[in-house]
Amino acid sequence: MRACLASAVAVAAAATLALTGLPGLTLSADAAPGKKPPNPGMPCRDYFDLAEDLQAIVELPEGDASRAKSQWDTYEYVNPGKKYDGLGAPSEDDIKRLQKEAKVPPKSRPVDRIWWRWIKAREKNPNAFGDFTHWRDNIQIKNTGNDPRGKAFEKKIIKDHGLVGDDWICQKEFDFVDPDTGETHRRKLDAWNQRTGKGLEIKSNGSPDTRQKPGDIAWSKQKDSPVKSLKYVFAEPQDKAARDHLNELKKNAPGKVTEYNYRSRKVELAPGGGVRDKTTTLQPPGSKGVTGGGAQDLIRESRPNPKAMKEFLDRKNAADPYRLQPKGPGGVDFSTLELRYIGKPVKGKGVDYSFSAKEVPEDTAGWGGKEKAQLINDAFFTWLALTPEKFWVNLNPDQPDKIMDSAFGKTDAGRVLLEADLELKKDFADAMNPNKRPEADQYWKSLPRNSDGVPCWFQVRNWIEPDTAVVREENGGIHILDTPLKVQAQYLKIDNMPGDPYLCEFDEAEKKATEDRMNRLIMPEVERRVNTDPRYADLRRVYTARVAAEFIRQQDAASPTDYHKVINSNDASSWPLRGENKDWTRESVYQAYLKSLREGEEQWEHDAGGGPYTMSVGGVDFSKQPKRNMSKLRFDTEHRHLPRETKASVRTLADNTKDGDANLLLLGGNTVTSDVSGDDTPDPGPDPTPEPTPTPTDPDDPTDKPSAPATPPASGGSSGGSGGKYEQDPDGDLADTGTGTPVGLIAGLAAALAAVGGGLVWWKRRRTADQE
């Protein structure tokens, strides 16, 4: 029986050579019918080396079925090609050297073997395989993983359902004649019950193999067949091709075709050694990086922009004509990436972490993963490294020298906050336009008038601050469940206003009434944009990273962690401005702010009197962090599967199984654990990544206390300081763990992201020519 299995593998390998022209890449395919009789298969228990008396975990369902969310799980397999996922392209000298070799180098030269195969593939098809990285990821690695992944999932199905009796035969072939065309199609079933005639086709992705479809259709037209019924078992949600194929089969063979949505996620491991791709996400400076994790492969394959991603996916699909590969980065919307879980840090043991991102139809997204993950990582360390009094930004025309702290201004976290301030000004102005929104029209008509009947401009400062956030501590880590932001406005008298303000004196009752109308009629629209608009996605990203960082601060204060030397070191040089923002300056935003003050953001004619008007607004303030503690009962009800899915996401792409939130994906990793089969330590082989950034030099004494609330710039009409007054939250705790002992709130979380300068609202009336 073992000889039979070896023979089957040899046939598959031969088919691979014929299909791809690339030696050593396994790609199973049904053999074409000919004089050779169909393969009789072998008992499933022998094929997968399972015990004859294996007990089923659950019985195989009869009709259409989907596993309950509580049963979703993972399965493992080893992909031999993955051990070289960090291998770079050969040099010109290597190419010239290998071009002289007529055959593939020996196994003792594994790197040369890979390079040689790519060189040959590029010679045959330079358009498809001109890029080594693409060939490495989508040919070399993916093809060597297809067969082990498929076999591992098949074994899981056979094992879980106890299909090890004498009646169950695996890999049996049948010949079916299509009565409409007269063509004979040979079809190999993953499992077949010779007593009942039930056949199983087990798919580790969500799509049938296109080569098998003609055989299925021919079978579905048979009046009599040893295959009495056919059940498709899918590991992933079905794609459109799968649904269309099953619908056709069900139409041809009513009552004989069923589907089983098993929902089990792959965990792809690698052999030891090789040249690995590594990540330093959330690792303290000086770490060598680790391999594996639910996020790493997807982020590695992500491209920087939609055009590059489309080209990558087009080449990927062209290299996978039979759609054998599972879900990839094309179904992940990285523009929504946020840090949603951070585990308990134990010195020397690493930290689990998990991102969330929205799931979208395959091949419609997948770009920007590296940039967004880098921003989260850099913001996380910025919040750890800098002391909280540096977390402010300030747009004020009277204070060009106090835009933001100099160290904070050299980080992407600081850039994001200052740019959000300017963006808020534009959205506030737009939301105030009475010709665009009836609520704005109502607001302007409700303003008090001066003696000339002109509306009295109401001077305010507005700012963004965290709304009631929801977190939950479980097993020592925290789930960051909901982090909404809100926009606030507050009356503020300015003595030195630009332009022609037409101001009035307000008594306290008028101030309060106008504030209330603004918060009721204007703020909800601006707040909606801050919480949902893609322009504020980076702000939301750095905010959740701040929450995670403060949790680490709290844990480090209780017991020193691997982050101890970073915390309050006041050296953020390891996490500088990057990429297209590397030359960004705070002064550039300040100049844009001044331009807006001079020219305004919106202009309109309005019957409120005295128009047209232009206006400028702005400000951000994260100096408060209200929280709502989620009870254990509510967490178990609304997020009962989240701890399991988060744990799975550390190793593979997982789903957030919360009801009504099915399109949310989880992907993460661990800062120490590798994906090497049978080994939990990082691969000591060659490191293809640049040298790690050294630990910050000359750090201040690290703190053993959680960070204190940030200190805003001086407030008041002339300063443009903090938009909101800091108040200690009396209920400032993380969620109750259910033990009766609340987890102490990170004190610095009350300061959330930063106490940032509240850019003042400037309104002015621009006179028309005839008025002048």
CORUR-V221876 format. One record per pair of residues at least 12 apart in sequence whose ideal C-beta (glycine too) atoms are under 7 Angstrom apart, sorted by the first residue. I is the first residue (numbers start at 1). J is the second residue. Records with the same first field share a line. If there is no record, write none. Layout:
I->J + J
This chain:
1->42 + 46
4->42
5->47
8->171
11->31
12->26 + 28 + 147
13->26
15->27 + 29
21->124
22->117 + 121 + 139
23->104 + 117
25->139 + 143 + 144
26->143 + 144 + 146 + 147
27->143 + 146
28->147 + 150
29->211
30->186 + 187 + 188 + 211 + 212 + 215
31->186
32->186
33->175 + 184 + 185 + 186
38->173 + 174 + 175 + 186
39->171 + 172 + 173
40->172
41->169 + 170 + 171 + 172
42->169 + 170 + 171
43->166 + 168 + 169
44->158 + 163 + 164 + 168 + 169 + 170 + 191
45->164
47->170 + 171
48->155 + 158
50->158 + 159 + 164
52->164
54->159 + 162 + 164
55->162
56->160 + 161 + 162
57->160
58->160 + 161
59->161
60->161
61->260
63->258
64->258 + 259
65->260
66->261
67->261 + 262 + 263
69->641 + 657
70->641
72->263 + 264 + 657
73->264
74->264 + 265 + 267 + 648 + 651 + 652
75->152 + 153 + 156 + 264 + 266 + 267
76->152 + 267 + 269
77->148 + 149 + 152 + 266 + 268 + 269
78->148 + 269 + 270 + 271 + 677
79->141 + 144 + 145 + 148 + 268 + 270
80->144 + 271
81->140 + 141 + 144 + 145
82->141 + 145 + 268 + 270
83->270 + 271 + 273 + 274 + 276
84->114 + 274 + 275
85->141 + 276 + 277
86->275 + 276 + 277 + 278 + 688
87->111 + 114 + 136 + 275 + 688
88->688
89->132
90->115
94->115
95->119
98->112 + 115 + 116 + 119
99->119
101->116
104->116 + 117
114->140
118->132 + 135
121->135 + 139
128->315 + 318
134->312 + 315
137->301
138->315 + 316 + 319
139->319
142->325
145->268
146->324
149->204 + 266
150->204
153->202 + 204 + 235 + 264
154->190 + 202
156->264
157->202 + 233
158->191
163->191
167->193 + 194 + 195
168->191 + 193
169->192 + 194
170->190 + 191
171->188
172->189 + 192
173->186 + 187 + 188
174->187 + 226 + 227
176->215 + 218 + 219 + 222
177->218
178->217 + 218 + 221
179->221
180->221
185->214 + 215 + 218
186->215
187->212 + 215 + 216 + 219
189->201
190->202
192->227
196->228
197->226 + 227 + 228 + 229
198->228 + 229 + 231
199->227 + 229 + 230
200->231 + 233
201->230 + 232
202->233
203->232 + 233 + 234 + 235
204->235 + 266 + 326
205->235 + 236 + 325 + 326
206->234 + 236 + 237 + 238 + 239 + 242
207->239 + 241 + 242 + 323
208->232 + 241 + 242 + 245
209->322 + 324
210->322 + 323
211->322
213->245
216->249
217->248 + 252
220->249 + 252 + 253
221->252
229->256
230->256 + 257
231->258 + 260
232->246 + 259 + 260
233->260 + 262
234->259 + 261 + 262
235->262 + 264
236->326 + 327
239->362
241->323
246->259
265->648 + 652 + 653 + 654
266->326 + 652
267->651 + 652
269->675 + 676 + 677
270->291 + 675 + 676 + 677
271->677
272->676 + 679 + 683
273->683 + 685
274->685
275->685 + 686 + 688
276->291 + 683 + 685
277->291 + 300 + 688
278->290 + 291 + 687 + 689
279->293 + 296 + 669
280->692
281->373 + 377 + 669
282->351 + 353 + 377 + 380 + 671
283->671
284->562 + 563 + 566
285->574 + 692 + 693 + 694 + 695 + 696
286->692 + 694 + 695
287->692
288->682 + 687 + 692
289->687 + 689
290->671 + 672 + 673 + 674 + 682
291->674 + 675 + 676 + 682 + 683
292->669 + 674 + 675
293->650 + 651 + 668 + 669 + 670
294->649 + 650 + 651 + 652 + 653 + 654 + 667 + 668 + 669
295->355 + 373 + 667 + 668 + 669
296->669
298->328 + 329 + 332 + 369 + 653 + 667
299->369 + 370 + 373
301->328 + 329
302->329 + 334 + 366 + 367 + 368 + 369 + 370
303->367
304->367 + 368 + 371
305->367
306->367
308->367
309->366 + 367
313->330 + 363 + 366
327->362 + 653
329->366 + 369
330->362 + 363 + 364 + 365 + 366
331->359 + 360 + 361 + 362
332->357 + 359 + 365 + 366 + 665
333->357 + 358 + 360 + 365
334->357 + 365 + 366 + 367 + 368 + 369 + 372
335->368 + 534 + 537
336->357 + 358 + 537
337->355 + 357 + 372 + 373 + 376 + 541
338->355 + 356 + 540 + 541 + 544
339->353 + 355 + 376 + 480 + 544 + 545 + 548
340->354 + 355 + 356 + 479 + 480 + 544
341->353 + 354 + 477 + 479 + 480 + 646 + 668
342->477 + 478 + 548 + 551 + 552
343->476 + 477
344->476 + 477 + 555
345->552 + 555 + 561 + 562 + 563
347->560 + 561 + 562
348->562
349->672
350->670 + 671 + 672 + 673
351->670 + 671
352->477 + 650 + 668 + 670
353->668 + 669
354->646 + 649 + 650 + 666 + 668
355->667 + 668
356->656 + 664 + 665 + 666
357->665 + 667
358->663 + 664
359->663 + 664 + 665
371->579
372->541
374->578
375->412 + 538 + 541
376->541 + 545
378->411 + 412 + 413 + 575
379->412 + 413 + 542 + 545
380->545 + 548 + 549
381->566 + 574 + 575
382->411 + 413 + 572 + 575
383->413 + 545 + 546 + 549
384->549 + 552 + 553 + 563 + 566 + 567
385->566 + 569 + 570 + 571 + 572 + 696
386->407 + 408 + 570 + 572
387->568 + 570
388->707 + 708 + 709 + 710 + 748 + 751
389->710 + 711
390->405 + 407 + 408
391->408 + 710 + 751 + 753 + 754 + 755
392->404 + 405 + 710 + 712 + 713 + 754 + 755 + 756 + 757
393->414 + 417 + 418 + 421 + 620 + 754 + 756 + 757
394->713 + 720 + 721 + 756 + 757
395->421 + 590 + 593 + 618 + 720 + 757 + 759
396->719 + 720 + 757 + 759 + 760
397->594 + 597
398->718
399->719 + 720
400->590
402->713
403->586 + 590
404->418 + 586
407->570 + 572
409->586
410->572 + 576 + 577
411->572 + 575 + 576 + 577
412->577 + 578 + 581
413->542
415->577 + 581 + 584
416->538 + 539 + 542
417->620 + 753 + 754 + 756
418->586 + 589
419->589
420->464 + 536 + 539 + 620
421->618 + 619 + 620 + 756 + 759
422->589 + 592 + 593 + 618
423->535 + 536
424->464 + 618 + 619 + 620
425->596 + 601 + 616 + 617 + 618 + 759
426->601
427->526 + 529
428->462 + 526 + 617
429->601 + 602 + 615 + 616 + 617
430->602
431->522 + 525 + 526
432->522 + 602 + 615
433->602 + 604
434->604 + 606
435->604
437->525
439->521 + 522
440->521 + 522
442->521
443->517 + 518 + 521 + 522
444->606 + 608
445->608
446->517
447->514 + 608
448->504 + 510
449->609
450->502 + 504
453->609
454->502 + 609 + 610
455->608 + 609 + 610
456->503 + 504
457->501 + 502 + 503 + 763
458->491 + 514
459->491 + 492 + 493 + 494 + 761
460->489 + 490 + 491 + 492 + 518 + 761
461->490 + 492 + 619 + 723 + 758 + 760 + 761
462->487 + 488 + 489 + 617 + 619 + 723 + 761
463->488 + 619 + 620 + 621 + 723 + 724 + 758
464->485 + 487 + 530 + 620 + 621 + 622
465->486 + 488 + 621 + 622 + 623 + 624 + 724
466->483 + 485 + 543 + 622 + 624 + 625 + 626 + 752
467->484 + 485 + 486 + 626
468->626 + 627 + 628
469->482 + 483 + 625 + 627
470->482 + 628 + 630
471->547 + 627 + 734 + 735
472->630 + 635 + 735
473->734 + 735 + 737 + 743
474->643
475->643
478->551 + 734
479->642 + 646
480->544 + 547 + 548
481->630 + 639
483->543 + 544 + 547
484->531
485->530 + 531
486->527
487->523 + 526 + 527 + 530
488->723 + 724
489->515 + 518 + 519 + 523
490->515 + 723
491->506 + 511 + 515
492->717 + 760
493->717
494->717 + 760
495->717
497->762
498->597 + 762 + 764
499->764
500->764 + 765 + 767
501->763 + 764
502->610 + 765
542->753
543->753
546->752 + 753
547->749
550->707 + 746 + 748 + 749
551->746
553->567 + 706 + 707 + 746 + 748
554->706 + 746
557->704 + 705 + 706
564->702
565->695 + 699 + 702
566->696
567->702 + 703
568->700 + 702 + 703
569->696 + 699 + 700 + 702
570->700
571->696 + 697 + 699
573->696
574->693 + 696
593->618 + 759
596->616
597->616 + 762
600->614 + 615 + 616
601->615 + 616
602->614 + 615
610->765
612->766 + 768
613->765 + 766
614->764 + 766
615->763
616->762
617->761
618->759
619->723 + 758 + 759
620->756
621->722 + 723 + 724 + 755 + 756 + 758
622->752 + 753 + 754 + 756
623->710 + 712 + 722 + 724 + 726 + 751 + 755
624->724 + 726 + 727 + 750 + 752
625->729 + 749 + 750 + 751 + 752
626->729
627->729 + 731 + 732
629->733 + 735 + 736
630->735
631->736
632->736 + 737 + 738
638->658
639->658
641->657
642->656 + 658
645->657 + 666
646->666
649->666 + 667 + 668
650->668 + 669 + 670
653->665 + 667
654->666
706->746 + 747 + 748
707->747 + 748
708->747 + 748
709->726 + 747 + 748 + 750 + 751
710->751 + 754 + 755
711->755
712->755
713->757
720->757 + 758 + 759 + 760
721->757 + 758
722->755 + 757 + 758
723->758
726->755
728->750
729->750
732->745 + 750
733->745
